[in-house]
Amino acid sequence: MNNRVYLFDTTLRDGEQSPGVSLNAAEKVQIARQLAKMGIDVIEAGFPVTSQGDFAAVQAVARAVKGSAVAALARANFNDIDKAWEAVKDAEQPRIHTFIATSDIHLKYKLRKDRWQVLEAAVAAVKYACRYTSDVEFSAEDASRTDLDYLCQVLEAVIDAGAKVVNIPDTVGYAMPEEFKQFIESIIQRVPNIDKAIISVHCHDDLGLAVANSLAAVAGGARQVEGTINGIGERAGNAALEEVVMGLYTRKDRYNLVANITTEEIYRTSRLVSSLTGMMVQANKAVVGKNAFAHESGIHQDGVLKERTTYEIMNPTMLGISKSSIVLGKHSGRHAFRQRLVELGYNLSEEEINKAFQRFKDLADKKKELTDQDLEAIVEEETRQLPNTYDLSYLHISSGTTIVPTATVGLKIEGKTVEEASCGDGPVDAIYKAIDKITNLHLVLEEYIINAVTGGRDALGDVTVKLRRADSGRTYIGRGVSTDILEASARAYINAVNKVVYEESELQGED
């Protein structure tokens, strides 16, 4: 059996179904390019039939990504498949991913079809998709709760119809690892033409077993694993691909399988997805959490200092987590700054370097030394691909326990500075009300999260906000960093506002 495991990333589709996450086309392209750089085999860019915006985003990803296949999801009907192909046809390696539920509970309550009707629809969909491309994947939704005899019948039929990949989803996270492994083994034994297709698995984390089930399925013979970065997704999320990758690598003695991933890009990919989705990575998250390689116990610290492998089964540098002690300060020049970014793995244009360097110098005047984590935060904020309609020019705050908080905000718009002032329940509320006056956008603040990028009193504050438009219900994520938490709060809000304006301009352009 082939010892290659293919990785199918659905961060841009299933991951975006996380409550409150909404990525625009430019953000999807940015993530997709990073996924390709990481070495992901297949990037599922979205579900084109759901909206014109999703169609445009999938199309943009298909045209931008090099080196990875780009897939579009489609229900088992011709209209969905037409839309999916139209969206991905310009990709280097286009894939159509069509699906239909096969479990009796879904047939009875959701589809209201019998088994024969679903089998017929699945075969017709695969045959229709094969008219566009030979790279067709079929998913049997809720496969883990489907009668095995019937599932094998469906899989045999869709492979005969032309499916090159058959996906066995644990859609509701119901399976147990050993049970799921046996399930995959049974499919291999009972589907006579299974050698003509790759078996894929797509596991959800409702019981915290998505990664365990994925690895068990691989041990049982599956050769494609579907998941998301940081494990984001519907309900409790999907299998975290970074955990699957490092599980295969760290225990290669057990699996003897290879996933062609550039592991040094894992941490950066995790940070990018977290930044653009607004979903913070929990500190004790496996592989990419900030505590994953932290040691507080004296016994652990002593062991690691003597020999890293006493308490670390993975080398953090292999994941792209820098352990460098080199710091930059206000006297550092552009060359040193550029060189450090190259060492951190960033390949920026001259314009992006100029923007990041200017921000670095501004922060270096406020903070004595900037660490690698500080530099990463600066670059991530300053190199976003969206054009800025509004830029923060200045900010003045009057606040205290015995006065009404007041904020005066100046925003630069097309080279001119516009100023407004407002009072609020607190300084952040006052800032946001002043920005609302300037932009004439009245947005609902749904989430406000503060993190310290590094330790110390002069640490960079990292603020993430989630704003909702009352008229459309659409949500927007904004992020800002500064040593001044109020400035970071203003930058985060302005970043989200710029996304609102960008989306509106894009929609007007389509009209």
C-alpha positions, 0 to 999 in steps of 0.5 A: 500500500502507498505510504504517502498521506495526502492532506486536504485542508478545509480551513477556508470552507469548513473552518469558515463555518465556525460561528462568527468567522467570515473571511473576504476573498483577499483573506482567503487568498492570503491563507491559501497561499500560505497553505500552498507554501506549507505543502498542503496537497488539496485546498478546499476553497469554499462552497461556490453555490452558497453566495456570489461572494463565496463563488468569487472567493473560490475563483480568486483562490483558484487563480492565485494558488500554485502547487496545490490542488484547489477544490470546490464543494458541491451538493449532489446536483447539477447546478451545484456542480456547474457552479463549482467547476466555474469557480475552480476551472482556472486552477492549476489542479482543479477538483470538484468535491460532491457529497450527499448524506448516506445515513438512515437518520439523514435520509429520513429527516433531512433528505426525505429520500430512500436509499435507492434515490440517494445512490442514484443521485450520488452516481449521477453527480459523480458522472456529471462532475467527471464531464468537467474534470477527472479529479472528482471526490465523493463524500458520503456525509455521516458515513460513520453512522451509515449501514456498512453494507449500504455504504460499500454499495454506494462507494463501489458505484461512485468509484465505477462512475469515476470518483478518484477519492472517496471520503468517509466523514465522521460528520458528528464526531461519533466514532471511536478510534479503534472502531473507526479503524475497523470501519476503514479496514472493512471498507477496503475488504468489502468494496471490490474496486477500492484500489481505484480510489484513495480513501479519505477521512474527515473527522469532527471533534465533538468528543475530542477525538478528531485527530485520534480518529484520523490517525486510526483511519490512516493506520487502517488504510486511509491515505487522505486526511481532511482537516483545518488549521488549528482545528477550527470548524463547525461546532467543536471543530475539525481534526487539526492538521498540524497535529495530524502531521506531527503525529505522523512525523513523531511516530513514524516508527509506528505509521511509516507514512509520509506527508510532504509538508514543510513543517517550518511553516506550521506555526506561521500558518497557525498564526495567520489563520488565528489572526484573520479569523479572530479565533485565538489559539488556546495556550495549551493547544497541542503543537502550536499553543504558546505553552506547547514548549513552555516548562514551568516545573523545575524538574522539567526545566532542569531536564530540558536544559540538560537534554531537550528530548527529556521533556520535548518530543518535538523540536520547536524550530522544526515548526517554525517557532523561533528560539532566537535571543536576537533582539532589535531596538531603535538603533537597528537599521533597515538591513538588520530588520530585513535580514531578521524577517528573512530568517523568520521566513518572511518574503516581503515586497519592498513596499511591505518592508517599508511599511513594517520598518516604519512601524518597527521604528515607531514602536522601538521608540516606545519599547527598548527591545523588540523580540521575534514575536513582536516583529511577527505581530508587526508584520502580520498587521502591516502587510495585510492585503486589503487597501486601507480607506482609513488610517489612524493619524492621532488619538487623544484620551481624557479618562479617569475615575471621576470624569466622563471618558472622552476621546478625540480621534483623527483619521487620515482619508485620502491624504486628509485628516478628519477629526471627531470627538465623543464621550463613552462609558470608558475610553475604548467605548469613546474611541469607537464612538468617535470613529463611528462618527467619522466613518458613519458606520454604526457597528455592534461590538460583539467581541473584544480580546486583549493579549500580550504578545510578550511579557513585561510592562512594555509588552505589545498589546494585541487587540482583536475585535469582532464587529457586526453590521446590524443591517446584514448581520455580517461580522468582521474581524479586526486586529491591532498591536501597540505598546499602548492598549488604547492605540491597539484598540483603535487600530483593531477597530479601524482594521475591521472598518476597512474590511467593511468598506472594502467589501462594500466597494467590491459589491458595488463593483460587481453591480 
